[in-house]
Amino acid sequence: MARVGIRKTALSLAVAGAFAGGASQAHASAFALIEQSASGLGNSYAGAAAAAEDASTIFYNPAGMSLLPGGMQVSAGLALINLSAKFSDSGSIASTSPAPRPLGNDGGDAGGLSAVPNVYFAMDVAPNWKVGVGVSVPFGLKTEYDPAWIGRFQAIKSDISTLNINPSASYKLNETVSLGFGLNYQSIDAELTKAVNLGVAEEIADIKAKDNSGWGYNVGAMFQLAPDTRLGVSYRSSIKYHLTGTATFSANQPVASANASTDIKMPDSASIAVQHRLNSGWTLLADVTRTGWSKIKELKIESDTLGTLNNTPENFKNTWRVGVGAVYRYDDAWSIKMGAAYDQTPVNDTDRTPRLPDNNRLWLSFGGQYKLSKDGTLDFGYAHLFIKNATINQNAGSTAANGLLAGTYKGSVDILGAQFAYRF
């Protein structure tokens, strides 16, 4: 009976710890995927809200559909994202309660390769009216450590995936102004694991959570300020999730389990972008995006049987992303793209967790477009993200139970994308 009581207590702590360090961080900068097309990757997505190159404008600014050629447009793409996140210890402390445990190793590379697909369709429905739909993955990435690593009592695996369905419409008000509106239906799935110190043994707590009922909207406008200059503004609303999950122990013992839930409100974002055709060869792009993370102050975890499990301070801060880019039209078939961007993280040094050891990053990218025919194009791009070294000093509420993870993360991201677009 005492054994069962210990397991249930440890399980409730595992649920709280896994949600607190994982589900809330699922919406941090490194999990917020801007890679919703390959046509903008070569420019580091600079000026995306003003570009309107193909049907993927549905995600960045639905008003851009009004600028697409008449008829129907379809685009499909894939981005391969390779994250590297390596921890270096500088004074970590092992878990000691209810029994001493070995410190463990550095965990290896917690990153890995993830595939982010997207597909979009747009068509004319009436004079000055277009409608379309996009299917994309706006949030999702994965970190996973060696099960015997130093921080195993705080995190081992964090796997977050989302799906966004975005029906949209645009209206061309006149030759200089276009407007757009879209609805967003999102679902999210998460799997989070960590070790639990039970005294007589270490066991793995596996938390699975999901929500299939997230709704939001996005709006935008395009302004042709001059024959060669276009301004785009766009806004994406916050989306509220009610995540429900089940935690279980995975060991050769009788399995204990408990339910848990939390409410998370994804922040809104607003972008302003400009595209300027400098001459017949060069087009310049720039944008600024603000994301309202500061509304997330804490994460409260509830259980239907155990009451409040945890109330974790998050203290996220608002972030800014600034991008610049250029497109050079080499000839009628080839265009060359390049870009750079600076992207802030909402995570501060105090609240950083091993589930997402995020920090500010610098984008550098290049790519191109090849016109296969008058109706078909192939886009491709590559970006490297230099992530600032991130310090961590985290015990997830208890050094005795979870150990103290103290050290530095070194990280980077490589992104390779390709996209095919066709009009008919």
KEMIVO-997618 format. One record per residue (C-alpha): x, y, z. Coordinates in Angstrom, 2 decimals, padded with zeros to 5 digits. Layout:
% residues N
{u X | v Y | w Z}
...
This chain:
% residues 424
{u 000.00 | v 000.00 | w 000.00}
{u 002.84 | v 002.40 | w 000.81}
{u 004.41 | v 001.52 | w -002.55}
{u 001.18 | v 002.51 | w -004.37}
{u 001.01 | v 005.77 | w -002.43}
{u 004.58 | v 006.67 | w -003.37}
{u 003.88 | v 005.91 | w -007.03}
{u 000.71 | v 008.04 | w -007.09}
{u 002.49 | v 010.97 | w -005.43}
{u 005.42 | v 010.73 | w -007.83}
{u 003.02 | v 010.43 | w -010.74}
{u 001.22 | v 013.64 | w -009.83}
{u 004.56 | v 015.43 | w -009.63}
{u 005.57 | v 013.96 | w -012.98}
{u 002.39 | v 015.21 | w -014.63}
{u 002.96 | v 018.70 | w -013.27}
{u 006.64 | v 018.76 | w -014.20}
{u 006.13 | v 017.43 | w -017.71}
{u 003.32 | v 019.82 | w -018.56}
{u 005.04 | v 022.79 | w -016.95}
{u 008.25 | v 022.34 | w -018.87}
{u 006.78 | v 021.05 | w -022.09}
{u 003.29 | v 022.05 | w -023.10}
{u 003.78 | v 025.69 | w -022.22}
{u 007.07 | v 025.77 | w -024.08}
{u 005.41 | v 024.26 | w -027.14}
{u 004.55 | v 027.80 | w -028.22}
{u 007.99 | v 029.31 | w -027.67}
{u 009.91 | v 030.83 | w -030.55}
{u 011.74 | v 027.66 | w -031.58}
{u 008.41 | v 025.79 | w -031.79}
{u 006.60 | v 028.57 | w -033.68}
{u 007.29 | v 027.51 | w -037.24}
{u 007.40 | v 030.29 | w -039.82}
{u 008.40 | v 027.71 | w -042.45}
{u 004.96 | v 027.57 | w -044.08}
{u 006.28 | v 027.76 | w -047.66}
{u 009.59 | v 027.37 | w -049.50}
{u 009.09 | v 030.43 | w -051.72}
{u 009.98 | v 032.69 | w -048.78}
{u 012.72 | v 030.56 | w -047.23}
{u 015.49 | v 031.94 | w -049.44}
{u 014.62 | v 035.43 | w -048.17}
{u 014.45 | v 034.36 | w -044.47}
{u 010.71 | v 035.09 | w -044.90}
{u 011.47 | v 038.81 | w -045.00}
{u 008.51 | v 040.74 | w -046.40}
{u 006.27 | v 037.65 | w -046.39}
{u 003.14 | v 039.71 | w -045.65}
{u 003.75 | v 041.79 | w -048.82}
{u 005.17 | v 039.19 | w -051.25}
{u 002.12 | v 037.27 | w -052.57}
{u 004.20 | v 035.04 | w -054.86}
{u 001.84 | v 032.05 | w -054.77}
{u -001.09 | v 030.53 | w -052.88}
{u 000.97 | v 030.27 | w -049.67}
{u 000.11 | v 033.95 | w -049.13}
{u -003.00 | v 032.51 | w -047.43}
{u -000.91 | v 031.93 | w -044.31}
{u 001.15 | v 035.14 | w -044.32}
{u -001.47 | v 037.60 | w -045.62}
{u -004.76 | v 036.37 | w -047.18}
{u -005.19 | v 039.71 | w -048.97}
{u -002.35 | v 038.61 | w -051.24}
{u -004.69 | v 036.20 | w -053.06}
{u -006.10 | v 039.26 | w -054.87}
{u -002.70 | v 039.80 | w -056.50}
{u -002.40 | v 036.27 | w -057.89}
{u -003.12 | v 035.70 | w -061.61}
{u -006.67 | v 034.72 | w -062.56}
{u -007.82 | v 031.13 | w -062.43}
{u -006.80 | v 028.52 | w -059.88}
{u -003.50 | v 028.25 | w -058.00}
{u -002.05 | v 025.33 | w -056.07}
{u 001.25 | v 025.01 | w -054.21}
{u 002.73 | v 022.19 | w -052.16}
{u 005.99 | v 022.20 | w -050.24}
{u 008.13 | v 020.54 | w -047.62}
{u 010.69 | v 021.96 | w -045.19}
{u 013.25 | v 019.74 | w -043.48}
{u 014.33 | v 021.27 | w -040.17}
{u 017.44 | v 019.91 | w -038.45}
{u 017.82 | v 021.18 | w -034.88}
{u 021.03 | v 020.74 | w -032.88}
{u 020.92 | v 021.30 | w -029.10}
{u 023.89 | v 020.13 | w -027.03}
{u 024.23 | v 020.57 | w -023.27}
{u 027.52 | v 021.15 | w -021.43}
{u 027.49 | v 020.64 | w -017.67}
{u 028.88 | v 023.23 | w -015.26}
{u 027.82 | v 022.20 | w -011.77}
{u 024.68 | v 020.07 | w -012.02}
{u 023.47 | v 018.21 | w -008.92}
{u 021.98 | v 014.70 | w -008.93}
{u 018.56 | v 013.82 | w -007.56}
{u 018.76 | v 012.61 | w -003.94}
{u 015.16 | v 012.04 | w -002.82}
{u 013.78 | v 009.61 | w -001.99}
{u 017.09 | v 007.90 | w -002.90}
{u 020.44 | v 009.09 | w -004.32}
{u 020.81 | v 008.66 | w -008.07}
{u 023.82 | v 008.76 | w -010.44}
{u 024.37 | v 012.16 | w -012.05}
{u 024.30 | v 010.83 | w -015.61}
{u 025.73 | v 011.95 | w -018.96}
{u 025.30 | v 015.15 | w -021.02}
{u 022.38 | v 013.73 | w -023.00}
{u 023.86 | v 013.84 | w -026.49}
{u 022.29 | v 016.01 | w -029.19}
{u 018.69 | v 016.64 | w -028.12}
{u 017.73 | v 017.88 | w -031.58}
{u 016.92 | v 015.97 | w -034.72}
{u 015.32 | v 016.13 | w -038.13}
{u 011.67 | v 017.14 | w -038.56}
{u 009.57 | v 017.42 | w -041.72}
{u 007.09 | v 020.32 | w -042.06}
{u 004.69 | v 019.94 | w -045.03}
{u 002.22 | v 022.46 | w -046.44}
{u -000.33 | v 022.71 | w -049.26}
{u -002.43 | v 025.67 | w -050.47}
{u -005.18 | v 026.25 | w -053.04}
{u -006.75 | v 029.51 | w -054.28}
{u -009.29 | v 030.33 | w -057.01}
{u -011.53 | v 033.06 | w -058.44}
{u -015.19 | v 032.93 | w -057.41}
{u -016.49 | v 036.34 | w -058.54}
{u -015.14 | v 039.62 | w -059.90}
{u -012.56 | v 040.90 | w -057.37}
{u -013.17 | v 037.90 | w -055.09}
{u -010.89 | v 034.90 | w -054.46}
{u -011.17 | v 032.08 | w -051.96}
{u -008.65 | v 029.51 | w -050.86}
{u -007.56 | v 027.09 | w -048.18}
{u -004.22 | v 026.23 | w -046.63}
{u -003.12 | v 023.19 | w -044.64}
{u 000.07 | v 023.66 | w -042.65}
{u 001.98 | v 022.90 | w -039.43}
{u 002.44 | v 026.21 | w -037.56}
{u 003.84 | v 024.70 | w -034.34}
{u 005.88 | v 021.58 | w -033.71}
{u 009.34 | v 020.25 | w -033.13}
{u 011.05 | v 017.55 | w -031.10}
{u 013.78 | v 017.29 | w -028.48}
{u 014.95 | v 013.96 | w -027.06}
{u 017.86 | v 013.14 | w -024.74}
{u 019.65 | v 009.94 | w -023.78}
{u 017.43 | v 008.31 | w -021.09}
{u 020.38 | v 008.23 | w -018.65}
{u 021.33 | v 011.90 | w -018.95}
{u 021.82 | v 014.47 | w -016.17}
{u 018.45 | v 016.17 | w -016.65}
{u 016.33 | v 013.03 | w -017.05}
{u 014.20 | v 013.94 | w -014.00}
{u 013.17 | v 017.13 | w -015.80}
{u 012.87 | v 015.99 | w -019.43}
{u 013.72 | v 013.17 | w -021.81}
{u 011.38 | v 013.40 | w -024.81}
{u 009.23 | v 016.34 | w -025.91}
{u 007.28 | v 015.80 | w -029.13}
{u 004.79 | v 018.50 | w -030.17}
{u 002.81 | v 018.50 | w -033.44}
{u -000.02 | v 020.67 | w -034.74}
{u -002.25 | v 020.85 | w -037.81}
{u -003.76 | v 024.10 | w -039.11}
{u -006.60 | v 024.31 | w -041.66}
{u -007.03 | v 027.87 | w -042.92}
{u -009.99 | v 028.66 | w -045.27}
{u -009.65 | v 032.25 | w -046.52}
{u -011.15 | v 034.91 | w -048.80}
{u -009.80 | v 038.08 | w -050.38}
{u -011.45 | v 041.11 | w -051.98}
{u -009.81 | v 043.59 | w -054.32}
{u -011.33 | v 046.90 | w -053.29}
{u -009.63 | v 048.87 | w -056.07}
{u -006.30 | v 049.01 | w -057.90}
{u -004.42 | v 050.00 | w -054.75}
{u -006.17 | v 048.21 | w -051.86}
{u -006.89 | v 044.51 | w -051.26}
{u -008.34 | v 042.94 | w -048.11}
{u -008.27 | v 039.39 | w -046.79}
{u -009.73 | v 037.26 | w -044.00}
{u -009.23 | v 033.67 | w -042.88}
{u -010.41 | v 031.23 | w -040.21}
{u -007.98 | v 028.85 | w -038.51}
{u -008.85 | v 025.46 | w -037.10}
{u -005.97 | v 023.90 | w -035.17}
{u -005.35 | v 020.61 | w -033.40}
{u -002.36 | v 019.80 | w -031.21}
{u -000.80 | v 016.56 | w -029.96}
{u 001.98 | v 016.29 | w -027.41}
{u 004.03 | v 013.50 | w -025.88}
{u 006.29 | v 014.33 | w -022.94}
{u 008.45 | v 011.91 | w -020.96}
{u 010.74 | v 012.20 | w -017.95}
{u 012.27 | v 009.97 | w -015.28}
{u 010.83 | v 009.81 | w -011.78}
{u 012.90 | v 009.01 | w -008.68}
{u 010.79 | v 006.54 | w -006.70}
{u 013.49 | v 005.53 | w -004.26}
{u 013.57 | v 001.82 | w -004.99}
{u 013.71 | v 002.46 | w -008.75}
{u 013.77 | v 005.02 | w -011.54}
{u 010.76 | v 004.85 | w -013.81}
{u 009.63 | v 006.77 | w -016.88}
{u 006.49 | v 008.92 | w -016.75}
{u 004.90 | v 009.24 | w -020.19}
{u 002.41 | v 012.08 | w -020.63}
{u 000.23 | v 012.26 | w -023.74}
{u -002.05 | v 015.24 | w -024.31}
{u -004.12 | v 016.71 | w -027.12}
{u -006.80 | v 019.19 | w -028.10}
{u -008.78 | v 019.06 | w -031.34}
{u -010.83 | v 022.23 | w -030.93}
{u -008.64 | v 025.32 | w -031.37}
{u -010.14 | v 028.19 | w -033.41}
{u -008.74 | v 031.55 | w -034.47}
{u -008.58 | v 033.95 | w -037.40}
{u -006.15 | v 035.93 | w -039.53}
{u -006.72 | v 039.17 | w -041.42}
{u -004.60 | v 041.28 | w -043.75}
{u -004.44 | v 044.12 | w -046.24}
{u -002.24 | v 045.03 | w -049.20}
{u -001.60 | v 048.63 | w -050.30}
{u 000.05 | v 049.53 | w -053.62}
{u 001.75 | v 052.71 | w -052.43}
{u 003.44 | v 053.30 | w -055.79}
{u 003.87 | v 051.32 | w -059.03}
{u 006.95 | v 049.59 | w -057.60}
{u 006.18 | v 049.65 | w -053.86}
{u 003.72 | v 047.48 | w -051.94}
{u 002.89 | v 047.53 | w -048.22}
{u 001.34 | v 044.55 | w -046.45}
{u -000.09 | v 044.32 | w -042.94}
{u -001.37 | v 041.13 | w -041.31}
{u -002.64 | v 039.89 | w -037.97}
{u -003.05 | v 036.38 | w -036.56}
{u -005.25 | v 035.96 | w -033.51}
{u -004.45 | v 033.97 | w -030.40}
{u -005.89 | v 030.47 | w -030.14}
{u -006.94 | v 028.91 | w -026.87}
{u -006.28 | v 025.24 | w -026.17}
{u -007.69 | v 023.05 | w -023.43}
{u -005.07 | v 020.28 | w -023.29}
{u -006.07 | v 017.04 | w -021.62}
{u -003.61 | v 014.27 | w -020.93}
{u -002.93 | v 010.96 | w -019.27}
{u 000.29 | v 010.11 | w -017.46}
{u 001.48 | v 006.55 | w -017.00}
{u 004.58 | v 004.81 | w -015.70}
{u 006.39 | v 002.63 | w -018.22}
{u 008.16 | v -000.11 | w -016.25}
{u 007.70 | v -003.78 | w -015.42}
{u 005.54 | v -002.86 | w -012.47}
{u 001.76 | v -002.39 | w -012.02}
{u 001.00 | v 000.81 | w -013.97}
{u -000.33 | v 003.85 | w -012.13}
{u -002.07 | v 006.61 | w -014.06}
{u -003.77 | v 009.97 | w -013.60}
{u -005.47 | v 012.57 | w -015.76}
{u -004.38 | v 016.19 | w -016.05}
{u -005.42 | v 019.28 | w -017.98}
{u -004.35 | v 022.84 | w -018.59}
{u -005.55 | v 025.87 | w -020.53}
{u -003.03 | v 027.55 | w -022.84}
{u -003.69 | v 030.65 | w -024.92}
{u -001.41 | v 031.00 | w -027.89}
{u -000.24 | v 034.60 | w -028.38}
{u -001.35 | v 036.80 | w -031.25}
{u 001.05 | v 038.31 | w -033.77}
{u 001.10 | v 041.30 | w -036.11}
{u 003.34 | v 041.98 | w -039.12}
{u 004.08 | v 044.94 | w -041.34}
{u 006.03 | v 044.29 | w -044.53}
{u 007.19 | v 046.10 | w -047.64}
{u 008.24 | v 045.00 | w -051.11}
{u 010.01 | v 047.45 | w -053.44}
{u 011.02 | v 046.78 | w -057.05}
{u 014.29 | v 048.63 | w -057.36}
{u 014.75 | v 047.98 | w -061.08}
{u 014.11 | v 045.25 | w -063.65}
{u 016.54 | v 042.94 | w -061.85}
{u 016.29 | v 043.63 | w -058.13}
{u 013.39 | v 043.51 | w -055.65}
{u 013.92 | v 044.38 | w -051.97}
{u 011.92 | v 043.01 | w -049.02}
{u 011.65 | v 043.86 | w -045.32}
{u 009.31 | v 043.20 | w -042.43}
{u 008.79 | v 043.53 | w -038.67}
{u 006.67 | v 041.10 | w -036.62}
{u 005.59 | v 041.42 | w -033.00}
{u 004.32 | v 038.44 | w -030.99}
{u 002.46 | v 039.04 | w -027.74}
{u 003.96 | v 036.40 | w -025.47}
{u 003.84 | v 038.50 | w -022.30}
{u 000.25 | v 037.49 | w -021.58}
{u 001.60 | v 034.08 | w -020.52}
{u 002.63 | v 034.60 | w -016.89}
{u 002.02 | v 031.17 | w -015.42}
{u 000.82 | v 027.66 | w -016.22}
{u -001.67 | v 026.03 | w -013.89}
{u -002.09 | v 022.25 | w -014.04}
{u -005.28 | v 020.61 | w -012.75}
{u -006.21 | v 016.98 | w -012.14}
{u -009.77 | v 015.68 | w -011.95}
{u -008.76 | v 013.47 | w -009.02}
{u -005.82 | v 015.24 | w -007.35}
{u -006.78 | v 018.93 | w -007.62}
{u -004.16 | v 021.54 | w -008.54}
{u -000.92 | v 019.75 | w -009.37}
{u 001.27 | v 022.69 | w -010.20}
{u 001.30 | v 026.44 | w -010.82}
{u 004.50 | v 027.26 | w -012.71}
{u 005.69 | v 030.83 | w -013.36}
{u 006.51 | v 031.37 | w -017.05}
{u 007.07 | v 035.16 | w -017.29}
{u 007.28 | v 035.17 | w -021.08}
{u 008.17 | v 038.43 | w -022.78}
{u 006.94 | v 039.96 | w -026.03}
{u 009.21 | v 039.30 | w -028.99}
{u 010.20 | v 041.02 | w -032.22}
{u 011.35 | v 039.52 | w -035.50}
{u 013.01 | v 041.75 | w -038.12}
{u 013.89 | v 040.51 | w -041.61}
{u 015.45 | v 041.89 | w -044.80}
{u 015.83 | v 040.20 | w -048.15}
{u 016.36 | v 040.59 | w -051.88}
{u 015.39 | v 038.82 | w -055.09}
{u 017.51 | v 039.07 | w -058.23}
{u 015.86 | v 038.14 | w -061.50}
{u 018.70 | v 036.54 | w -063.46}
{u 016.63 | v 035.87 | w -066.59}
{u 013.08 | v 034.91 | w -067.58}
{u 013.46 | v 031.49 | w -065.95}
{u 015.72 | v 031.99 | w -062.92}
{u 015.47 | v 034.18 | w -059.83}
{u 018.00 | v 034.19 | w -056.98}
{u 016.96 | v 034.92 | w -053.38}
{u 018.85 | v 035.92 | w -050.24}
{u 017.90 | v 037.17 | w -046.79}
{u 018.67 | v 037.68 | w -043.10}
{u 016.54 | v 037.99 | w -039.96}
{u 016.85 | v 038.45 | w -036.21}
{u 014.36 | v 036.48 | w -034.11}
{u 013.90 | v 036.94 | w -030.35}
{u 012.87 | v 034.23 | w -027.88}
{u 010.17 | v 034.77 | w -025.23}
{u 012.07 | v 032.58 | w -022.74}
{u 014.22 | v 034.21 | w -020.07}
{u 017.32 | v 032.67 | w -018.45}
{u 015.55 | v 031.96 | w -015.15}
{u 012.60 | v 030.03 | w -016.60}
{u 014.40 | v 028.16 | w -019.40}
{u 013.80 | v 024.38 | w -019.35}
{u 015.55 | v 021.44 | w -021.05}
{u 012.40 | v 020.67 | w -023.02}
{u 013.09 | v 023.74 | w -025.15}
{u 016.48 | v 025.38 | w -024.43}
{u 015.59 | v 028.32 | w -026.66}
{u 017.40 | v 031.63 | w -027.20}
{u 017.63 | v 034.49 | w -029.70}
{u 018.73 | v 033.52 | w -033.20}
{u 020.11 | v 035.03 | w -036.41}
{u 018.89 | v 033.79 | w -039.80}
{u 021.03 | v 033.70 | w -042.96}
{u 019.51 | v 032.19 | w -046.09}
{u 019.62 | v 031.86 | w -049.84}
{u 017.52 | v 030.16 | w -052.49}
{u 015.96 | v 030.50 | w -055.87}
{u 013.02 | v 029.97 | w -058.18}
{u 012.94 | v 028.24 | w -061.54}
{u 010.01 | v 028.68 | w -063.93}
{u 009.31 | v 025.23 | w -065.35}
{u 006.73 | v 026.72 | w -067.72}
{u 004.48 | v 029.76 | w -067.92}
{u 002.23 | v 028.09 | w -065.32}
{u 004.60 | v 026.09 | w -063.10}
{u 007.39 | v 027.14 | w -060.74}
{u 009.83 | v 025.32 | w -058.50}
{u 011.15 | v 027.11 | w -055.40}
{u 013.97 | v 025.96 | w -053.16}
{u 015.86 | v 027.48 | w -050.25}
{u 018.31 | v 026.90 | w -047.42}
{u 018.69 | v 028.74 | w -044.11}
{u 021.11 | v 028.43 | w -041.21}
{u 020.07 | v 029.76 | w -037.81}
{u 022.79 | v 030.80 | w -035.38}
{u 021.31 | v 030.37 | w -031.88}
{u 022.86 | v 032.30 | w -029.02}
{u 024.32 | v 030.07 | w -026.27}
{u 021.67 | v 029.51 | w -023.62}
{u 022.44 | v 029.13 | w -019.91}
{u 020.25 | v 026.99 | w -017.70}
{u 019.96 | v 026.64 | w -013.92}
{u 016.77 | v 024.66 | w -013.42}
{u 015.46 | v 022.26 | w -010.77}
{u 011.76 | v 022.16 | w -011.80}
{u 010.77 | v 023.10 | w -008.26}
{u 012.88 | v 020.64 | w -006.25}
{u 016.58 | v 019.89 | w -006.45}
{u 016.15 | v 016.85 | w -004.21}
{u 013.54 | v 015.23 | w -006.45}
{u 014.58 | v 016.50 | w -009.90}
{u 018.23 | v 017.39 | w -009.52}
{u 019.72 | v 020.72 | w -010.55}
{u 020.52 | v 021.13 | w -014.23}
{u 023.24 | v 023.77 | w -014.52}
{u 025.18 | v 024.45 | w -017.69}
{u 025.07 | v 025.86 | w -021.20}
{u 023.33 | v 024.87 | w -024.41}
{u 024.90 | v 025.33 | w -027.81}
{u 022.42 | v 025.17 | w -030.65}
{u 021.82 | v 025.77 | w -034.33}
{u 019.20 | v 025.01 | w -036.97}
{u 019.51 | v 024.08 | w -040.64}
{u 016.45 | v 024.32 | w -042.89}
{u 016.11 | v 022.98 | w -046.42}
{u 012.88 | v 023.53 | w -048.33}
{u 011.33 | v 022.91 | w -051.75}
{u 007.96 | v 023.83 | w -053.23}
{u 006.05 | v 023.29 | w -056.47}
{u 003.39 | v 025.79 | w -057.56}
{u 001.06 | v 025.58 | w -060.55}
{u -001.77 | v 027.67 | w -061.97}
{u -004.50 | v 026.44 | w -064.26}
